[in-house]
Amino acid sequence: MNSRENATDQALATAVGTLYEGALGEGPAEVRVVAKKPRLTVLVDGPRTQIERSLYAAGEGDLIQRERRIVRKALATSLRAAVERCLGDEVTGLSGSHDPAIGTETLSFQLGARPHAV
């Protein structure tokens, strides 16, 4: 990875981390860009908030996953904008999942031109 790619990845990781910190009240332990083009994958490690730790201990991982889906939905426009700003590529799709056992969020962004309607 060259220094320009590294700086771009760091800028994107910082932007994603800042968005999650604003939504959850504390920032992730680490944000990593792990794959690029045509599908960008970003791992968000943590935070596991106190309520999430308590819910998981009580066997309520499904509630954590639901909460994180809602957070992802609320952040979708800002997450897309951050990727587009940092990479200069259009985001045509966004999906994600959360593993409450380890507190990791996986974000997947489809990059490229939007398909034309026929």
PyRosetta script that sets phi, psi and omega in degrees:
from pyrosetta import init, pose_from_sequence

init()
pose = pose_from_sequence("MNSRENATDQALATAVGTLYEGALGEGPAEVRVVAKKPRLTVLVDGPRTQIERSLYAAGEGDLIQRERRIVRKALATSLRAAVERCLGDEVTGLSGSHDPAIGTETLSFQLGARPHAV")
pose.set_psi(1, 130.1)
pose.set_omega(1, 179.3)
pose.set_phi(2, -83.2)
pose.set_psi(2, 171.0)
pose.set_omega(2, -174.4)
pose.set_phi(3, -65.2)
pose.set_psi(3, -30.5)
pose.set_omega(3, 178.2)
pose.set_phi(4, -67.5)
pose.set_psi(4, -44.4)
pose.set_omega(4, 177.6)
pose.set_phi(5, -62.9)
pose.set_psi(5, -40.8)
pose.set_omega(5, 179.4)
pose.set_phi(6, -62.0)
pose.set_psi(6, -44.0)
pose.set_omega(6, 179.2)
pose.set_phi(7, -65.0)
pose.set_psi(7, -38.5)
pose.set_omega(7, 178.1)
pose.set_phi(8, -65.4)
pose.set_psi(8, -45.6)
pose.set_omega(8, 178.3)
pose.set_phi(9, -61.0)
pose.set_psi(9, -41.5)
pose.set_omega(9, -180.0)
pose.set_phi(10, -65.5)
pose.set_psi(10, -41.7)
pose.set_omega(10, 178.2)
pose.set_phi(11, -62.6)
pose.set_psi(11, -41.4)
pose.set_omega(11, 179.1)
pose.set_phi(12, -67.0)
pose.set_psi(12, -43.6)
pose.set_omega(12, 178.8)
pose.set_phi(13, -60.4)
pose.set_psi(13, -41.9)
pose.set_omega(13, 179.0)
pose.set_phi(14, -64.5)
pose.set_psi(14, -43.7)
pose.set_omega(14, -179.9)
pose.set_phi(15, -62.9)
pose.set_psi(15, -45.2)
pose.set_omega(15, 179.5)
pose.set_phi(16, -64.7)
pose.set_psi(16, -43.9)
pose.set_omega(16, 178.8)
pose.set_phi(17, -60.0)
pose.set_psi(17, -41.3)
pose.set_omega(17, 179.1)
pose.set_phi(18, -64.6)
pose.set_psi(18, -40.4)
pose.set_omega(18, 177.9)
pose.set_phi(19, -63.6)
pose.set_psi(19, -44.1)
pose.set_omega(19, 179.1)
pose.set_phi(20, -67.2)
pose.set_psi(20, -37.6)
pose.set_omega(20, 177.6)
pose.set_phi(21, -61.6)
pose.set_psi(21, -42.2)
pose.set_omega(21, 178.8)
pose.set_phi(22, -64.2)
pose.set_psi(22, -35.3)
pose.set_omega(22, -177.7)
pose.set_phi(23, -80.6)
pose.set_psi(23, -35.1)
pose.set_omega(23, -172.8)
pose.set_phi(24, -106.3)
pose.set_psi(24, -8.5)
pose.set_omega(24, 178.8)
pose.set_phi(25, 88.5)
pose.set_psi(25, -11.1)
pose.set_omega(25, 172.8)
pose.set_phi(26, -149.6)
pose.set_psi(26, 150.4)
pose.set_omega(26, -175.0)
pose.set_phi(27, -86.8)
pose.set_psi(27, 163.1)
pose.set_omega(27, 177.9)
pose.set_phi(28, -68.7)
pose.set_psi(28, 155.2)
pose.set_omega(28, 175.9)
pose.set_phi(29, -67.8)
pose.set_psi(29, -35.1)
pose.set_omega(29, -178.5)
pose.set_phi(30, -159.1)
pose.set_psi(30, 144.6)
pose.set_omega(30, 172.3)
pose.set_phi(31, -126.3)
pose.set_psi(31, 126.1)
pose.set_omega(31, -177.7)
pose.set_phi(32, -127.3)
pose.set_psi(32, 136.3)
pose.set_omega(32, 171.1)
pose.set_phi(33, -90.9)
pose.set_psi(33, 117.9)
pose.set_omega(33, -173.2)
pose.set_phi(34, -112.8)
pose.set_psi(34, -12.7)
pose.set_omega(34, 177.9)
pose.set_phi(35, -156.2)
pose.set_psi(35, 151.7)
pose.set_omega(35, -179.5)
pose.set_phi(36, -136.2)
pose.set_psi(36, 159.4)
pose.set_omega(36, 170.7)
pose.set_phi(37, 29.9)
pose.set_psi(37, 124.5)
pose.set_omega(37, 2.4)
pose.set_phi(38, -85.0)
pose.set_psi(38, -5.4)
pose.set_omega(38, 178.3)
pose.set_phi(39, -118.8)
pose.set_psi(39, 119.3)
pose.set_omega(39, 178.7)
pose.set_phi(40, -89.8)
pose.set_psi(40, 128.7)
pose.set_omega(40, 177.5)
pose.set_phi(41, -116.3)
pose.set_psi(41, 129.6)
pose.set_omega(41, -179.8)
pose.set_phi(42, -125.4)
pose.set_psi(42, 128.4)
pose.set_omega(42, 176.0)
pose.set_phi(43, -102.2)
pose.set_psi(43, 129.9)
pose.set_omega(43, 178.4)
pose.set_phi(44, -114.5)
pose.set_psi(44, 105.8)
pose.set_omega(44, -179.0)
pose.set_phi(45, -92.1)
pose.set_psi(45, 109.6)
pose.set_omega(45, -178.7)
pose.set_phi(46, 81.1)
pose.set_psi(46, -176.6)
pose.set_omega(46, -6.7)
pose.set_phi(47, -76.8)
pose.set_psi(47, 154.4)
pose.set_omega(47, 166.7)
pose.set_phi(48, -100.6)
pose.set_psi(48, 104.9)
pose.set_omega(48, -177.8)
pose.set_phi(49, -67.3)
pose.set_psi(49, 164.2)
pose.set_omega(49, -179.8)
pose.set_phi(50, -57.9)
pose.set_psi(50, -42.7)
pose.set_omega(50, 179.9)
pose.set_phi(51, -65.6)
pose.set_psi(51, -37.0)
pose.set_omega(51, 177.8)
pose.set_phi(52, -65.6)
pose.set_psi(52, -40.3)
pose.set_omega(52, 177.5)
pose.set_phi(53, -63.1)
pose.set_psi(53, -41.6)
pose.set_omega(53, 179.5)
pose.set_phi(54, -66.7)
pose.set_psi(54, -43.9)
pose.set_omega(54, 178.8)
pose.set_phi(55, -62.7)
pose.set_psi(55, -42.5)
pose.set_omega(55, 179.9)
pose.set_phi(56, -63.5)
pose.set_psi(56, -42.8)
pose.set_omega(56, 178.8)
pose.set_phi(57, -61.9)
pose.set_psi(57, -29.1)
pose.set_omega(57, 179.8)
pose.set_phi(58, -88.5)
pose.set_psi(58, 7.3)
pose.set_omega(58, 178.1)
pose.set_phi(59, 79.5)
pose.set_psi(59, 21.7)
pose.set_omega(59, -175.6)
pose.set_phi(60, -108.4)
pose.set_psi(60, 43.0)
pose.set_omega(60, 178.9)
pose.set_phi(61, -59.1)
pose.set_psi(61, -30.4)
pose.set_omega(61, 179.3)
pose.set_phi(62, -64.6)
pose.set_psi(62, -32.9)
pose.set_omega(62, 176.8)
pose.set_phi(63, -68.1)
pose.set_psi(63, -36.9)
pose.set_omega(63, 177.6)
pose.set_phi(64, -64.7)
pose.set_psi(64, -44.4)
pose.set_omega(64, 179.1)
pose.set_phi(65, -61.3)
pose.set_psi(65, -40.7)
pose.set_omega(65, 178.1)
pose.set_phi(66, -63.8)
pose.set_psi(66, -45.3)
pose.set_omega(66, 178.5)
pose.set_phi(67, -58.2)
pose.set_psi(67, -45.4)
pose.set_omega(67, -178.1)
pose.set_phi(68, -68.6)
pose.set_psi(68, -32.0)
pose.set_omega(68, 173.9)
pose.set_phi(69, -62.0)
pose.set_psi(69, -41.5)
pose.set_omega(69, 179.3)
pose.set_phi(70, -65.5)
pose.set_psi(70, -42.3)
pose.set_omega(70, 177.3)
pose.set_phi(71, -61.3)
pose.set_psi(71, -46.3)
pose.set_omega(71, 178.8)
pose.set_phi(72, -58.5)
pose.set_psi(72, -43.1)
pose.set_omega(72, 179.7)
pose.set_phi(73, -62.9)
pose.set_psi(73, -43.1)
pose.set_omega(73, 179.6)
pose.set_phi(74, -65.1)
pose.set_psi(74, -32.4)
pose.set_omega(74, -177.3)
pose.set_phi(75, -92.6)
pose.set_psi(75, -5.4)
pose.set_omega(75, -170.6)
pose.set_phi(76, -52.2)
pose.set_psi(76, -49.4)
pose.set_omega(76, -178.0)
pose.set_phi(77, -62.6)
pose.set_psi(77, -43.2)
pose.set_omega(77, -179.8)
pose.set_phi(78, -68.9)
pose.set_psi(78, -38.7)
pose.set_omega(78, 177.9)
pose.set_phi(79, -63.9)
pose.set_psi(79, -45.3)
pose.set_omega(79, 177.8)
pose.set_phi(80, -60.0)
pose.set_psi(80, -44.8)
pose.set_omega(80, -179.5)
pose.set_phi(81, -62.7)
pose.set_psi(81, -39.2)
pose.set_omega(81, 179.2)
pose.set_phi(82, -63.7)
pose.set_psi(82, -43.7)
pose.set_omega(82, 178.8)
pose.set_phi(83, -64.6)
pose.set_psi(83, -46.2)
pose.set_omega(83, -179.6)
pose.set_phi(84, -61.9)
pose.set_psi(84, -40.2)
pose.set_omega(84, 179.6)
pose.set_phi(85, -67.1)
pose.set_psi(85, -43.8)
pose.set_omega(85, -175.8)
pose.set_phi(86, -76.3)
pose.set_psi(86, -38.1)
pose.set_omega(86, -175.7)
pose.set_phi(87, -99.4)
pose.set_psi(87, -21.9)
pose.set_omega(87, -176.8)
pose.set_phi(88, 76.6)
pose.set_psi(88, 11.1)
pose.set_omega(88, 178.4)
pose.set_phi(89, -108.3)
pose.set_psi(89, 147.8)
pose.set_omega(89, 176.5)
pose.set_phi(90, -75.0)
pose.set_psi(90, 137.8)
pose.set_omega(90, 174.6)
pose.set_phi(91, -94.9)
pose.set_psi(91, 120.5)
pose.set_omega(91, -178.9)
pose.set_phi(92, -105.0)
pose.set_psi(92, -7.8)
pose.set_omega(92, 178.1)
pose.set_phi(93, -162.9)
pose.set_psi(93, 151.4)
pose.set_omega(93, 178.6)
pose.set_phi(94, -142.4)
pose.set_psi(94, 128.7)
pose.set_omega(94, 173.0)
pose.set_phi(95, -137.7)
pose.set_psi(95, 166.7)
pose.set_omega(95, -179.4)
pose.set_phi(96, -165.0)
pose.set_psi(96, 167.1)
pose.set_omega(96, 175.5)
pose.set_phi(97, -149.8)
pose.set_psi(97, 160.3)
pose.set_omega(97, -179.6)
pose.set_phi(98, -132.4)
pose.set_psi(98, 132.3)
pose.set_omega(98, 176.0)
pose.set_phi(99, -103.2)
pose.set_psi(99, 103.7)
pose.set_omega(99, -175.9)
pose.set_phi(100, -67.9)
pose.set_psi(100, -19.6)
pose.set_omega(100, 179.6)
pose.set_phi(101, -67.4)
pose.set_psi(101, -36.0)
pose.set_omega(101, -178.0)
pose.set_phi(102, -115.9)
pose.set_psi(102, -5.8)
pose.set_omega(102, 176.5)
pose.set_phi(103, 73.1)
pose.set_psi(103, 30.8)
pose.set_omega(103, -178.9)
pose.set_phi(104, -110.8)
pose.set_psi(104, 132.5)
pose.set_omega(104, 176.6)
pose.set_phi(105, -104.2)
pose.set_psi(105, 131.9)
pose.set_omega(105, 175.6)
pose.set_phi(106, -110.9)
pose.set_psi(106, 121.7)
pose.set_omega(106, 178.5)
pose.set_phi(107, -110.3)
pose.set_psi(107, 133.3)
pose.set_omega(107, 179.3)
pose.set_phi(108, -124.9)
pose.set_psi(108, 121.2)
pose.set_omega(108, -178.5)
pose.set_phi(109, -112.2)
pose.set_psi(109, 126.0)
pose.set_omega(109, 173.3)
pose.set_phi(110, -86.0)
pose.set_psi(110, 126.7)
pose.set_omega(110, -178.4)
pose.set_phi(111, -108.8)
pose.set_psi(111, 149.1)
pose.set_omega(111, 174.7)
pose.set_phi(112, 129.9)
pose.set_psi(112, -178.0)
pose.set_omega(112, -178.4)
pose.set_phi(113, -69.2)
pose.set_psi(113, 145.1)
pose.set_omega(113, 176.9)
pose.set_phi(114, -69.9)
pose.set_psi(114, 140.2)
pose.set_omega(114, 177.9)
pose.set_phi(115, -64.6)
pose.set_psi(115, 143.3)
pose.set_omega(115, 179.8)
pose.set_phi(116, -84.4)
pose.set_psi(116, 138.9)
pose.set_omega(116, 177.0)
pose.set_phi(117, -72.4)
pose.set_psi(117, 144.0)
pose.set_omega(117, 179.1)
pose.set_phi(118, -104.4)
pose.dump_pdb("model.pdb")
